[in-house]
């Protein structure tokens, strides 16, 4: 299991799509820690 899943499993942004998007952004940032946020979050 990815660390991102552990971090967001209890998150509730009110919409499952937002929860999934947050996980995707965190995963991207974790994969590219030296990138700027705007470049990593694509």
Buried (B, 14 or more C-beta within 10 A) or exposed (E): EEEBEEBBEEEEEEEEEEBEEBBEBBBBBEEBEEEEEEEBBE
